[in-house]
Amino acid sequence: MEHVKFRAMKDGDREDYAFLAEHEIEYASRTGERLLKAMEELDESLSGYQVTRLGHSLQSATRAWRDGADLDWVVSALLHDIGDIYAPYNHDEYAAAILRPFVREQCAWTVEKHGDFQKLYYMHHYDGDPNARDQYRDHPYFKDCEQFCERWDQASFDPEYETLPLDFFRPMVDEVFGRKAYDPLVIREGSREPLADDALAKERAKA
């Protein structure tokens, strides 16, 4: 069987959909690989900063790694702006949608809302509201997103910062996107993990 028999989905039978399921599982297994390729395209997006969007993303992830952040935080930091390519006006939601099935709820929410939290640093220059984050002040992940932006996002436009290469993060991306989608043991609704682990940060600094 090389392809399904139907030309309209309602005409498919069990054999058709079993065949498609095999193909979809195999295709999904290479999600991390495709995302890493898409990350390379960030080198060509949104000019004007002293670093490219890829450089910014790598720098954010590098800072997270050096802070002793866990795997979910590091990969979320790496991919938080991947939506800039295809969704420049809601890049945060786009990135969160990619991450949500494979990382802790805490991290997906932070990525989804980081655009509003980042406004604190620049929106007053556009005569806009820099306090857009205040609408989330009672949310349990508010402080996490606040720290994410302060420690890793807004600070990562420095061309002199020693940034780790994309290949360094490749095994981490592969591991995260090799997980079972929406696994409750991964999503861990309501669970919070710190952005920084000083002891682990010291160990990584020695590596």
N, CA and C atoms as an extended XYZ file, in Angstrom:
621
Properties=species:S:1:pos:R:3:atomname:S:1:resname:S:1:resid:I:1 pbc="F F F"
N         0.850       -1.199        0.000 N   MET     1
C         0.000        0.000        0.000 CA  MET     1
C         0.883        1.244        0.000 C   MET     1
N         0.774        2.060       -1.031 N   GLU     2
C         1.600        3.259       -1.148 CA  GLU     2
C         0.881        4.514       -0.688 C   GLU     2
N        -0.440        4.484       -0.727 N   HIS     3
C        -1.230        5.628       -0.291 CA  HIS     3
C        -2.646        5.159        0.014 C   HIS     3
N        -3.414        5.991        0.665 N   VAL     4
C        -4.783        5.618        1.024 CA  VAL     4
C        -5.658        5.494       -0.222 C   VAL     4
N        -6.774        4.809       -0.053 N   LYS     5
C        -7.697        4.587       -1.166 CA  LYS     5
C        -8.650        5.757       -1.361 C   LYS     5
N        -8.919        6.505       -0.284 N   PHE     6
C        -9.988        7.516       -0.366 CA  PHE     6
C        -9.525        8.838       -0.963 C   PHE     6
N       -10.501        9.593       -1.452 N   ARG     7
C       -10.284       10.955       -1.941 CA  ARG     7
C       -11.022       11.983       -1.087 C   ARG     7
N       -11.857       11.506       -0.206 N   ALA     8
C       -12.529       12.334        0.803 CA  ALA     8
C       -12.396       11.593        2.128 C   ALA     8
N       -12.092       12.306        3.180 N   MET     9
C       -11.795       11.646        4.452 CA  MET     9
C       -12.927       10.748        4.936 C   MET     9
N       -14.167       11.140        4.684 N   LYS    10
C       -15.298       10.353        5.170 CA  LYS    10
C       -15.392        8.984        4.498 C   LYS    10
N       -14.668        8.806        3.402 N   ASP    11
C       -14.707        7.532        2.687 CA  ASP    11
C       -13.598        6.575        3.127 C   ASP    11
N       -12.727        6.997        4.028 N   GLY    12
C       -11.634        6.149        4.484 CA  GLY    12
C       -12.112        4.996        5.341 C   GLY    12
N       -11.379        3.883        5.305 N   ASP    13
C       -11.715        2.743        6.154 CA  ASP    13
C       -10.601        2.524        7.178 C   ASP    13
N       -10.737        1.500        7.999 N   ARG    14
C        -9.774        1.238        9.067 CA  ARG    14
C        -8.369        1.005        8.515 C   ARG    14
N        -8.284        0.314        7.399 N   GLU    15
C        -6.980        0.055        6.787 CA  GLU    15
C        -6.300        1.359        6.384 C   GLU    15
N        -7.066        2.279        5.801 N   ASP    16
C        -6.518        3.571        5.393 CA  ASP    16
C        -5.941        4.322        6.599 C   ASP    16
N        -6.716        4.372        7.664 N   TYR    17
C        -6.290        5.185        8.801 CA  TYR    17
C        -5.193        4.512        9.619 C   TYR    17
N        -5.135        3.195        9.598 N   ALA    18
C        -4.008        2.501       10.227 CA  ALA    18
C        -2.727        2.799        9.457 C   ALA    18
N        -2.836        2.827        8.150 N   PHE    19
C        -1.707        3.161        7.281 CA  PHE    19
C        -1.220        4.586        7.555 C   PHE    19
N        -2.164        5.530        7.655 N   LEU    20
C        -1.800        6.925        7.922 CA  LEU    20
C        -1.184        7.083        9.302 C   LEU    20
N        -1.695        6.339       10.277 N   ALA    21
C        -1.165        6.454       11.636 CA  ALA    21
C         0.311        6.092       11.678 C   ALA    21
N         0.692        5.058       10.948 N   GLU    22
C         2.096        4.669       10.905 CA  GLU    22
C         2.958        5.793       10.325 C   GLU    22
N         2.468        6.395        9.251 N   HIS    23
C         3.207        7.489        8.622 CA  HIS    23
C         3.302        8.706        9.541 C   HIS    23
N         2.228        9.006       10.244 N   GLU    24
C         2.209       10.176       11.119 CA  GLU    24
C         3.144       10.003       12.306 C   GLU    24
N         3.192        8.794       12.849 N   ILE    25
C         4.094        8.525       13.974 CA  ILE    25
C         5.546        8.703       13.535 C   ILE    25
N         5.860        8.174       12.369 N   GLU    26
C         7.227        8.278       11.856 CA  GLU    26
C         7.581        9.735       11.564 C   GLU    26
N         6.631       10.473       11.002 N   TYR    27
C         6.865       11.885       10.684 CA  TYR    27
C         7.056       12.690       11.969 C   TYR    27
N         6.205       12.437       12.946 N   ALA    28
C         6.283       13.182       14.205 CA  ALA    28
C         7.596       12.933       14.927 C   ALA    28
N         8.187       11.765       14.726 N   SER    29
C         9.437       11.430       15.409 CA  SER    29
C        10.587       12.341       14.974 C   SER    29
N        10.431       13.034       13.861 N   ARG    30
C        11.485       13.923       13.364 CA  ARG    30
C        11.165       15.404       13.606 C   ARG    30
N        10.244       15.671       14.533 N   THR    31
C         9.860       17.053       14.825 CA  THR    31
C        11.043       17.869       15.306 C   THR    31
N        11.838       17.318       16.207 N   GLY    32
C        12.993       18.051       16.716 CA  GLY    32
C        13.953       18.436       15.610 C   GLY    32
N        14.179       17.518       14.693 N   GLU    33
C        15.071       17.779       13.561 CA  GLU    33
C        14.559       18.936       12.707 C   GLU    33
N        13.262       18.954       12.454 N   ARG    34
C        12.686       20.035       11.639 CA  ARG    34
C        12.740       21.376       12.363 C   ARG    34
N        12.538       21.350       13.674 N   LEU    35
C        12.595       22.590       14.442 CA  LEU    35
C        14.004       23.181       14.446 C   LEU    35
N        15.001       22.330       14.561 N   LEU    36
C        16.380       22.813       14.530 CA  LEU    36
C        16.704       23.438       13.173 C   LEU    36
N        16.178       22.851       12.121 N   LYS    37
C        16.378       23.430       10.788 CA  LYS    37
C        15.688       24.786       10.693 C   LYS    37
N        14.491       24.889       11.277 N   ALA    38
C        13.773       26.162       11.277 CA  ALA    38
C        14.524       27.213       12.088 C   ALA    38
N        15.187       26.781       13.153 N   MET    39
C        15.953       27.721       13.960 CA  MET    39
C        17.028       28.415       13.126 C   MET    39
N        17.616       27.690       12.197 N   GLU    40
C        18.655       28.274       11.351 CA  GLU    40
C        18.103       29.437       10.523 C   GLU    40
N        16.814       29.356       10.178 N   GLU    41
C        16.191       30.424        9.399 CA  GLU    41
C        16.059       31.718       10.205 C   GLU    41
N        16.125       31.603       11.533 N   LEU    42
C        16.047       32.813       12.360 CA  LEU    42
C        17.231       33.738       12.118 C   LEU    42
N        18.296       33.210       11.534 N   ASP    43
C        19.446       34.048       11.207 CA  ASP    43
C        19.098       35.096       10.155 C   ASP    43
N        17.992       34.887        9.453 N   GLU    44
C        17.611       35.787        8.369 CA  GLU    44
C        16.384       36.618        8.705 C   GLU    44
N        15.933       36.559        9.960 N   SER    45
C        14.701       37.264       10.315 CA  SER    45
C        14.980       38.500       11.158 C   SER    45
N        14.114       39.470       11.032 N   LEU    46
C        14.054       40.653       11.888 CA  LEU    46
C        15.416       41.294       12.152 C   LEU    46
N        15.903       42.049       11.188 N   SER    47
C        17.193       42.720       11.324 CA  SER    47
C        17.071       43.985       12.172 C   SER    47
N        18.215       44.578       12.495 N   GLY    48
C        18.241       45.827       13.253 CA  GLY    48
C        18.874       45.692       14.623 C   GLY    48
N        18.795       44.498       15.201 N   TYR    49
C        19.447       44.262       16.484 CA  TYR    49
C        20.938       43.994       16.262 C   TYR    49
N        21.715       43.994       17.341 N   GLN    50
C        23.142       43.710       17.229 CA  GLN    50
C        23.431       42.212       17.104 C   GLN    50
N        22.411       41.392       17.344 N   VAL    51
C        22.516       39.952       17.122 CA  VAL    51
C        21.327       39.527       16.272 C   VAL    51
N        21.470       38.425       15.547 N   THR    52
C        20.349       37.907       14.781 CA  THR    52
C        19.348       37.263       15.741 C   THR    52
N        18.185       36.911       15.210 N   ARG    53
C        17.184       36.255       16.050 CA  ARG    53
C        17.702       34.887       16.508 C   ARG    53
N        18.445       34.210       15.653 N   LEU    54
C        19.057       32.949       16.073 CA  LEU    54
C        20.062       33.207       17.186 C   LEU    54
N        20.887       34.238       17.020 N   GLY    55
C        21.853       34.585       18.061 CA  GLY    55
C        21.168       34.891       19.378 C   GLY    55
N        20.057       35.608       19.311 N   HIS    56
C        19.292       35.929       20.522 CA  HIS    56
C        18.753       34.659       21.171 C   HIS    56
N        18.220       33.767       20.358 N   SER    57
C        17.653       32.525       20.888 CA  SER    57
C        18.721       31.655       21.529 C   SER    57
N        19.852       31.537       20.864 N   LEU    58
C        20.959       30.754       21.418 CA  LEU    58
C        21.492       31.380       22.700 C   LEU    58
N        21.557       32.695       22.715 N   GLN    59
C        22.043       33.382       23.908 CA  GLN    59
C        21.079       33.180       25.077 C   GLN    59
N        19.778       33.235       24.806 N   SER    60
C        18.781       33.001       25.856 CA  SER    60
C        18.922       31.598       26.423 C   SER    60
N        19.076       30.611       25.536 N   ALA    61
C        19.217       29.227       25.980 CA  ALA    61
C        20.531       29.009       26.717 C   ALA    61
N        21.582       29.674       26.265 N   THR    62
C        22.876       29.565       26.928 CA  THR    62
C        22.802       30.116       28.344 C   THR    62
N        22.150       31.254       28.500 N   ARG    63
C        21.984       31.830       29.841 CA  ARG    63
C        21.187       30.880       30.739 C   ARG    63
N        20.146       30.276       30.171 N   ALA    64
C        19.337       29.327       30.944 CA  ALA    64
C        20.188       28.135       31.376 C   ALA    64
N        20.964       27.602       30.442 N   TRP    65
C        21.846       26.466       30.747 CA  TRP    65
C        22.836       26.837       31.852 C   TRP    65
N        23.445       27.988       31.725 N   ARG    66
C        24.453       28.402       32.713 CA  ARG    66
C        23.840       28.776       34.050 C   ARG    66
N        22.535       29.022       34.074 N   ASP    67
C        21.841       29.276       35.334 CA  ASP    67
C        21.458       27.980       36.042 C   ASP    67
N        21.726       26.841       35.397 N   GLY    68
C        21.354       25.565       35.994 CA  GLY    68
C        19.908       25.188       35.753 C   GLY    68
N        19.290       25.781       34.748 N   ALA    69
C        17.890       25.488       34.434 CA  ALA    69
C        17.745       24.047       33.945 C   ALA    69
N        16.555       23.482       34.161 N   ASP    70
C        16.334       22.111       33.725 CA  ASP    70
C        16.042       22.064       32.222 C   ASP    70
N        15.883       20.853       31.703 N   LEU    71
C        15.750       20.634       30.268 CA  LEU    71
C        14.577       21.404       29.668 C   LEU    71
N        13.429       21.378       30.342 N   ASP    72
C        12.252       22.064       29.802 CA  ASP    72
C        12.494       23.560       29.668 C   ASP    72
N        13.136       24.149       30.673 N   TRP    73
C        13.418       25.579       30.609 CA  TRP    73
C        14.417       25.906       29.500 C   TRP    73
N        15.450       25.108       29.356 N   VAL    74
C        16.480       25.402       28.354 CA  VAL    74
C        15.898       25.327       26.943 C   VAL    74
N        15.146       24.274       26.659 N   VAL    75
C        14.563       24.135       25.323 CA  VAL    75
C        13.505       25.206       25.083 C   VAL    75
N        12.770       25.574       26.088 N   SER    76
C        11.789       26.650       25.946 CA  SER    76
C        12.474       27.983       25.659 C   SER    76
N        13.580       28.231       26.335 N   ALA    77
C        14.344       29.451       26.071 CA  ALA    77
C        14.889       29.463       24.646 C   ALA    77
N        15.330       28.304       24.183 N   LEU    78
C        15.865       28.213       22.827 CA  LEU    78
C        14.799       28.508       21.778 C   LEU    78
N        13.593       27.998       21.988 N   LEU    79
C        12.551       28.074       20.959 CA  LEU    79
C        11.541       29.201       21.170 C   LEU    79
N        11.746       30.031       22.187 N   HIS    80
C        10.691       30.985       22.547 CA  HIS    80
C        10.358       31.990       21.453 C   HIS    80
N        11.277       32.252       20.541 N   ASP    81
C        11.023       33.213       19.465 CA  ASP    81
C        10.931       32.564       18.081 C   ASP    81
N        10.776       31.250       18.020 N   ILE    82
C        10.732       30.587       16.729 CA  ILE    82
C         9.543       31.057       15.888 C   ILE    82
N         8.529       31.585       16.541 N   GLY    83
C         7.365       32.094       15.819 CA  GLY    83
C         7.627       33.359       15.033 C   GLY    83
N         8.755       34.013       15.258 N   ASP    84
C         9.065       35.245       14.527 CA  ASP    84
C         9.079       35.037       13.017 C   ASP    84
N         9.369       33.810       12.572 N   ILE    85
C         9.460       33.549       11.135 CA  ILE    85
C         8.094       33.655       10.472 C   ILE    85
N         7.111       32.969       11.036 N   TYR    86
C         5.820       32.847       10.372 CA  TYR    86
C         4.679       33.568       11.094 C   TYR    86
N         4.910       34.007       12.322 N   ALA    87
C         3.837       34.644       13.090 CA  ALA    87
C         4.386       35.854       13.843 C   ALA    87
N         4.837       36.882       13.127 N   PRO    88
C         5.490       38.014       13.795 CA  PRO    88
C         4.588       38.787       14.753 C   PRO    88
N         3.262       38.673       14.598 N   TYR    89
C         2.370       39.429       15.473 CA  TYR    89
C         1.826       38.601       16.639 C   TYR    89
N         2.087       37.314       16.644 N   ASN    90
C         1.736       36.481       17.810 CA  ASN    90
C         2.758       35.356       17.958 C   ASN    90
N         4.024       35.748       17.845 N   HIS    91
C         5.092       34.752       17.860 CA  HIS    91
C         5.137       33.960       19.155 C   HIS    91
N         4.722       34.588       20.244 N   ASP    92
C         4.752       33.915       21.540 CA  ASP    92
C         3.745       32.766       21.588 C   ASP    92
N         2.530       33.012       21.074 N   GLU    93
C         1.511       31.965       21.036 CA  GLU    93
C         1.929       30.824       20.107 C   GLU    93
N         2.545       31.186       19.000 N   TYR    94
C         3.002       30.202       18.018 CA  TYR    94
C         4.039       29.263       18.652 C   TYR    94
N         5.027       29.852       19.303 N   ALA    95
C         6.070       29.050       19.937 CA  ALA    95
C         5.488       28.174       21.044 C   ALA    95
N         4.570       28.731       21.816 N   ALA    96
C         3.965       27.966       22.910 CA  ALA    96
C         3.180       26.776       22.383 C   ALA    96
N         2.513       26.954       21.244 N   ALA    97
C         1.741       25.854       20.656 CA  ALA    97
C         2.654       24.696       20.253 C   ALA    97
N         3.845       25.019       19.788 N   ILE    98
C         4.818       23.982       19.421 CA  ILE    98
C         5.302       23.243       20.661 C   ILE    98
N         5.568       23.984       21.713 N   LEU    99
C         6.154       23.407       22.926 CA  LEU    99
C         5.141       22.685       23.813 C   LEU    99
N         3.902       23.135       23.818 N   ARG   100
C         2.929       22.709       24.830 CA  ARG   100
C         2.773       21.192       24.984 C   ARG   100
N         2.774       20.390       23.919 N   PRO   101
C         2.603       18.942       24.126 CA  PRO   101
C         3.813       18.246       24.750 C   PRO   101
N         4.948       18.949       24.836 N   PHE   102
C         6.197       18.258       25.168 CA  PHE   102
C         6.944       18.819       26.377 C   PHE   102
N         6.472       19.914       26.960 N   VAL   103
C         7.156       20.494       28.116 CA  VAL   103
C         6.163       20.740       29.246 C   VAL   103
N         6.695       21.025       30.399 N   ARG   104
C         5.890       21.339       31.573 CA  ARG   104
C         4.972       22.539       31.286 C   ARG   104
N         3.770       22.467       31.825 N   GLU   105
C         2.785       23.539       31.642 CA  GLU   105
C         3.375       24.902       32.004 C   GLU   105
N         4.126       24.952       33.052 N   GLN   106
C         4.775       26.180       33.524 CA  GLN   106
C         5.586       26.848       32.412 C   GLN   106
N         6.338       26.045       31.670 N   CYS   107
C         7.204       26.579       30.617 CA  CYS   107
C         6.400       27.025       29.406 C   CYS   107
N         5.400       26.235       29.015 N   ALA   108
C         4.575       26.594       27.868 CA  ALA   108
C         3.827       27.895       28.134 C   ALA   108
N         3.310       28.049       29.353 N   TRP   109
C         2.583       29.278       29.692 CA  TRP   109
C         3.528       30.475       29.649 C   TRP   109
N         4.705       30.315       30.166 N   THR   110
C         5.685       31.398       30.168 CA  THR   110
C         6.018       31.841       28.750 C   THR   110
N         6.248       30.882       27.864 N   VAL   111
C         6.550       31.231       26.476 CA  VAL   111
C         5.358       31.917       25.826 C   VAL   111
N         4.158       31.427       26.110 N   GLU   112
C         2.951       32.014       25.511 CA  GLU   112
C         2.755       33.473       25.923 C   GLU   112
N         3.122       33.813       27.147 N   LYS   113
C         2.853       35.157       27.665 CA  LYS   113
C         4.066       36.078       27.637 C   LYS   113
N         5.235       35.589       27.236 N   HIS   114
C         6.437       36.412       27.369 CA  HIS   114
C         6.374       37.695       26.545 C   HIS   114
N         5.614       37.697       25.459 N   GLY   115
C         5.500       38.915       24.656 CA  GLY   115
C         4.916       40.070       25.452 C   GLY   115
N         3.884       39.794       26.232 N   ASP   116
C         3.289       40.835       27.073 CA  ASP   116
C         4.242       41.248       28.190 C   ASP   116
N         4.954       40.302       28.756 N   PHE   117
C         5.878       40.619       29.841 CA  PHE   117
C         7.060       41.456       29.339 C   PHE   117
N         7.495       41.208       28.107 N   GLN   118
C         8.622       41.952       27.539 CA  GLN   118
C         8.290       43.429       27.309 C   GLN   118
N         7.021       43.751       27.211 N   LYS   119
C         6.622       45.141       26.933 CA  LYS   119
C         7.095       46.099       28.019 C   LYS   119
N         7.368       45.574       29.187 N   LEU   120
C         7.861       46.414       30.285 CA  LEU   120
C         9.106       47.192       29.882 C   LEU   120
N         9.921       46.594       29.015 N   TYR   121
C        11.230       47.152       28.696 CA  TYR   121
C        11.223       48.179       27.557 C   TYR   121
N        10.144       48.210       26.777 N   TYR   122
C        10.211       49.078       25.600 CA  TYR   122
C         8.909       49.781       25.213 C   TYR   122
N         7.768       49.315       25.682 N   MET   123
C         6.514       49.822       25.132 CA  MET   123
C         6.295       51.304       25.408 C   MET   123
N         6.901       51.837       26.477 N   HIS   124
C         6.753       53.264       26.763 CA  HIS   124
C         7.381       54.130       25.676 C   HIS   124
N         8.328       53.568       24.934 N   HIS   125
C         8.932       54.320       23.834 CA  HIS   125
C         7.985       54.449       22.644 C   HIS   125
N         6.955       53.619       22.626 N   TYR   126
C         5.931       53.674       21.574 CA  TYR   126
C         4.636       54.296       22.096 C   TYR   126
N         4.705       54.880       23.289 N   ASP   127
C         3.524       55.454       23.944 CA  ASP   127
C         2.451       54.394       24.181 C   ASP   127
N         2.895       53.166       24.411 N   GLY   128
C         1.977       52.075       24.723 CA  GLY   128
C         2.027       51.731       26.201 C   GLY   128
N         1.394       50.645       26.556 N   ASP   129
C         1.298       50.223       27.951 CA  ASP   129
C         2.418       49.242       28.296 C   ASP   129
N         3.390       49.669       29.076 N   PRO   130
C         4.466       48.755       29.451 CA  PRO   130
C         4.054       47.739       30.517 C   PRO   130
N         2.867       47.936       31.083 N   ASN   131
C         2.430       47.074       32.182 CA  ASN   131
C         1.395       46.047       31.748 C   ASN   131
N         1.494       45.604       30.511 N   ALA   132
C         0.543       44.606       30.005 CA  ALA   132
C         0.586       43.327       30.840 C   ALA   132
N         1.721       43.057       31.439 N   ARG   133
C         1.865       41.854       32.271 CA  ARG   133
C         0.954       41.858       33.494 C   ARG   133
N         0.492       43.031       33.905 N   ASP   134
C        -0.289       43.113       35.137 CA  ASP   134
C        -1.587       42.305       35.081 C   ASP   134
N        -2.097       42.055       33.886 N   GLN   135
C        -3.330       41.271       33.766 CA  GLN   135
C        -3.135       39.832       34.255 C   GLN   135
N        -1.882       39.401       34.368 N   TYR   136
C        -1.587       38.037       34.803 CA  TYR   136
C        -1.035       37.979       36.223 C   TYR   136
N        -1.103       39.085       36.940 N   ARG   137
C        -0.399       39.176       38.216 CA  ARG   137
C        -0.835       38.115       39.221 C   ARG   137
N        -2.067       37.647       39.134 N   ASP   138
C        -2.542       36.631       40.084 CA  ASP   138
C        -2.302       35.208       39.589 C   ASP   138
N        -1.668       35.066       38.444 N   HIS   139
C        -1.438       33.722       37.906 CA  HIS   139
C        -0.266       33.065       38.635 C   HIS   139
N        -0.353       31.770       38.880 N   PRO   140
C         0.730       31.096       39.629 CA  PRO   140
C         2.086       31.104       38.923 C   PRO   140
N         2.096       31.326       37.604 N   TYR   141
C         3.368       31.337       36.882 CA  TYR   141
C         3.856       32.759       36.578 C   TYR   141
N         3.236       33.742       37.184 N   PHE   142
C         3.612       35.132       36.908 CA  PHE   142
C         5.090       35.380       37.189 C   PHE   142
N         5.552       34.984       38.356 N   LYS   143
C         6.941       35.219       38.736 CA  LYS   143
C         7.915       34.477       37.824 C   LYS   143
N         7.497       33.330       37.343 N   ASP   144
C         8.355       32.555       36.450 CA  ASP   144
C         8.571       33.290       35.126 C   ASP   144
N         7.498       33.819       34.582 N   CYS   145
C         7.611       34.551       33.325 CA  CYS   145
C         8.394       35.851       33.532 C   CYS   145
N         8.179       36.484       34.676 N   GLU   146
C         8.918       37.701       35.010 CA  GLU   146
C        10.419       37.426       35.033 C   GLU   146
N        10.819       36.327       35.672 N   GLN   147
C        12.236       35.968       35.735 CA  GLN   147
C        12.777       35.536       34.376 C   GLN   147
N        11.972       34.781       33.628 N   PHE   148
C        12.361       34.344       32.289 CA  PHE   148
C        12.753       35.548       31.432 C   PHE   148
N        11.928       36.575       31.474 N   CYS   149
C        12.194       37.767       30.669 CA  CYS   149
C        13.395       38.548       31.193 C   CYS   149
N        13.472       38.697       32.492 N   GLU   150
C        14.550       39.496       33.069 CA  GLU   150
C        15.912       38.816       32.933 C   GLU   150
N        15.972       37.533       33.224 N   ARG   151
C        17.257       36.831       33.260 CA  ARG   151
C        17.741       36.411       31.881 C   ARG   151
N        16.804       35.964       31.027 N   TRP   152
C        17.212       35.308       29.786 CA  TRP   152
C        16.798       36.029       28.506 C   TRP   152
N        15.621       36.613       28.484 N   ASP   153
C        15.112       37.166       27.225 CA  ASP   153
C        15.613       38.585       26.968 C   ASP   153
N        15.250       39.538       27.800 N   GLN   154
C        15.600       40.924       27.536 CA  GLN   154
C        17.109       41.174       27.569 C   GLN   154
N        17.849       40.305       28.249 N   ALA   155
C        19.296       40.494       28.395 CA  ALA   155
C        20.104       39.902       27.241 C   ALA   155
N        19.452       39.185       26.341 N   SER   156
C        20.189       38.372       25.361 CA  SER   156
C        20.290       39.002       23.973 C   SER   156
N        20.764       40.225       23.953 N   PHE   157
C        21.010       40.924       22.688 CA  PHE   157
C        22.448       41.456       22.645 C   PHE   157
N        23.324       40.752       23.334 N   ASP   158
C        24.703       41.191       23.526 CA  ASP   158
C        25.634       40.457       22.559 C   ASP   158
N        26.190       41.142       21.571 N   PRO   159
C        27.054       40.469       20.588 CA  PRO   159
C        28.366       39.954       21.176 C   PRO   159
N        28.719       40.402       22.374 N   GLU   160
C        29.976       39.973       22.988 CA  GLU   160
C        29.800       38.809       23.963 C   GLU   160
N        28.558       38.401       24.181 N   TYR   161
C        28.304       37.288       25.104 CA  TYR   161
C        28.751       35.979       24.455 C   TYR   161
N        29.443       35.139       25.223 N   GLU   162
C        29.933       33.864       24.700 CA  GLU   162
C        28.787       32.856       24.650 C   GLU   162
N        28.269       32.664       23.452 N   THR   163
C        27.058       31.869       23.259 CA  THR   163
C        27.381       30.465       22.762 C   THR   163
N        26.696       29.484       23.296 N   LEU   164
C        26.873       28.107       22.859 CA  LEU   164
C        26.215       27.901       21.492 C   LEU   164
N        26.764       27.003       20.652 N   PRO   165
C        26.230       26.807       19.298 CA  PRO   165
C        24.953       25.968       19.295 C   PRO   165
N        24.250       26.010       18.185 N   LEU   166
C        23.000       25.270       18.054 CA  LEU   166
C        23.208       23.772       18.271 C   LEU   166
N        24.312       23.232       17.798 N   ASP   167
C        24.565       21.798       17.953 CA  ASP   167
C        24.663       21.367       19.415 C   ASP   167
N        25.055       22.291       20.278 N   PHE   168
C        25.123       21.969       21.700 CA  PHE   168
C        23.739       21.597       22.232 C   PHE   168
N        22.716       22.271       21.719 N   PHE   169
C        21.350       22.067       22.209 CA  PHE   169
C        20.594       20.986       21.441 C   PHE   169
N        21.195       20.474       20.370 N   ARG   170
C        20.508       19.495       19.520 CA  ARG   170
C        20.023       18.272       20.307 C   ARG   170
N        20.865       17.643       21.145 N   PRO   171
C        20.382       16.471       21.895 CA  PRO   171
C        19.238       16.815       22.846 C   PRO   171
N        19.232       18.014       23.375 N   MET   172
C        18.159       18.424       24.284 CA  MET   172
C        16.840       18.565       23.532 C   MET   172
N        16.893       19.183       22.349 N   VAL   173
C        15.689       19.333       21.529 CA  VAL   173
C        15.168       17.962       21.118 C   VAL   173
N        16.067       17.085       20.712 N   ASP   174
C        15.662       15.733       20.313 CA  ASP   174
C        15.011       14.995       21.472 C   ASP   174
N        15.556       15.165       22.664 N   GLU   175
C        14.988       14.476       23.828 CA  GLU   175
C        13.588       14.989       24.148 C   GLU   175
N        13.424       16.300       24.154 N   VAL   176
C        12.122       16.881       24.488 CA  VAL   176
C        11.058       16.477       23.468 C   VAL   176
N        11.389       16.578       22.182 N   PHE   177
C        10.388       16.287       21.159 CA  PHE   177
C        10.310       14.797       20.827 C   PHE   177
N        11.087       14.007       21.520 N   GLY   178
C        10.953       12.565       21.438 CA  GLY   178
C        10.021       12.014       22.510 C   GLY   178
N         9.510       12.884       23.376 N   ARG   179
C         8.587       12.472       24.422 CA  ARG   179
C         7.201       12.156       23.844 C   ARG   179
N         6.422       11.421       24.612 N   LYS   180
C         5.035       11.180       24.248 CA  LYS   180
C         4.258       12.485       24.413 C   LYS   180
N         3.562       12.895       23.373 N   ALA   181
C         2.834       14.163       23.417 CA  ALA   181
C         1.757       14.148       24.499 C   ALA   181
N         1.698       15.241       25.254 N   TYR   182
C         0.696       15.458       26.296 CA  TYR   182
C         0.761       14.416       27.418 C   TYR   182
N         1.912       13.848       27.635 N   ASP   183
C         2.088       12.907       28.741 CA  ASP   183
C         1.901       13.664       30.060 C   ASP   183
N         0.950       13.262       30.891 N   PRO   184
C         0.726       13.973       32.166 CA  PRO   184
C         1.976       14.049       33.036 C   PRO   184
N         2.859       13.063       32.905 N   LEU   185
C         4.086       13.074       33.693 CA  LEU   185
C         5.061       14.138       33.210 C   LEU   185
N         4.874       14.605       31.979 N   VAL   186
C         5.686       15.694       31.421 CA  VAL   186
C         5.010       17.038       31.638 C   VAL   186
N         3.712       17.101       31.348 N   ILE   187
C         2.970       18.372       31.440 CA  ILE   187
C         2.927       18.875       32.878 C   ILE   187
N         2.675       17.975       33.816 N   ARG   188
C         2.712       18.295       35.261 CA  ARG   188
C         1.974       19.600       35.566 C   ARG   188
N         0.695       19.605       35.304 N   GLU   189
C        -0.131       20.799       35.526 CA  GLU   189
C         0.038       21.338       36.939 C   GLU   189
N         0.287       22.636       37.023 N   GLY   190
C         0.405       23.293       38.316 CA  GLY   190
C         1.764       23.170       38.975 C   GLY   190
N         2.634       22.337       38.425 N   SER   191
C         3.960       22.142       39.015 CA  SER   191
C         4.890       23.278       38.623 C   SER   191
N         5.725       23.681       39.550 N   ARG   192
C         6.698       24.741       39.282 CA  ARG   192
C         8.101       24.254       39.599 C   ARG   192
N         9.012       24.551       38.685 N   GLU   193
C        10.426       24.281       38.906 CA  GLU   193
C        11.182       25.600       38.795 C   GLU   193
N        12.217       25.806       39.613 N   PRO   194
C        12.954       27.072       39.568 CA  PRO   194
C        13.683       27.257       38.243 C   PRO   194
N        13.850       28.501       37.847 N   LEU   195
C        14.596       28.791       36.630 CA  LEU   195
C        16.086       28.573       36.844 C   LEU   195
N        16.544       28.770       38.041 N   ALA   196
C        17.978       28.673       38.325 CA  ALA   196
C        18.247       27.673       39.438 C   ALA   196
N        19.354       26.958       39.287 N   ASP   197
C        19.836       26.022       40.307 CA  ASP   197
C        21.320       26.336       40.483 C   ASP   197
N        21.657       26.996       41.571 N   ASP   198
C        23.022       27.481       41.763 CA  ASP   198
C        24.054       26.353       41.789 C   ASP   198
N        23.707       25.243       42.414 N   ALA   199
C        24.647       24.127       42.490 CA  ALA   199
C        24.914       23.548       41.099 C   ALA   199
N        23.854       23.360       40.328 N   LEU   200
C        24.021       22.825       38.978 CA  LEU   200
C        24.735       23.830       38.080 C   LEU   200
N        24.452       25.101       38.289 N   ALA   201
C        25.124       26.145       37.504 CA  ALA   201
C        26.649       26.082       37.728 C   ALA   201
N        27.060       25.834       38.965 N   LYS   202
C        28.485       25.734       39.261 CA  LYS   202
C        29.105       24.522       38.580 C   LYS   202
N        28.379       23.423       38.569 N   GLU   203
C        28.886       22.204       37.899 CA  GLU   203
C        29.048       22.446       36.404 C   GLU   203
N        28.047       23.080       35.813 N   ARG   204
C        28.114       23.340       34.369 CA  ARG   204
C        29.219       24.331       34.029 C   ARG   204
N        29.507       25.224       34.928 N   ALA   205
C        30.555       26.210       34.687 CA  ALA   205
C        31.929       25.534       34.602 C   ALA   205
N        32.068       24.375       35.250 N   LYS   206
C        33.341       23.661       35.235 CA  LYS   206
C        33.536       22.837       33.966 C   LYS   206
N        32.404       22.549       33.280 N   ALA   207
C        32.454       21.672       32.098 CA  ALA   207
C        33.148       22.344       30.920 C   ALA   207
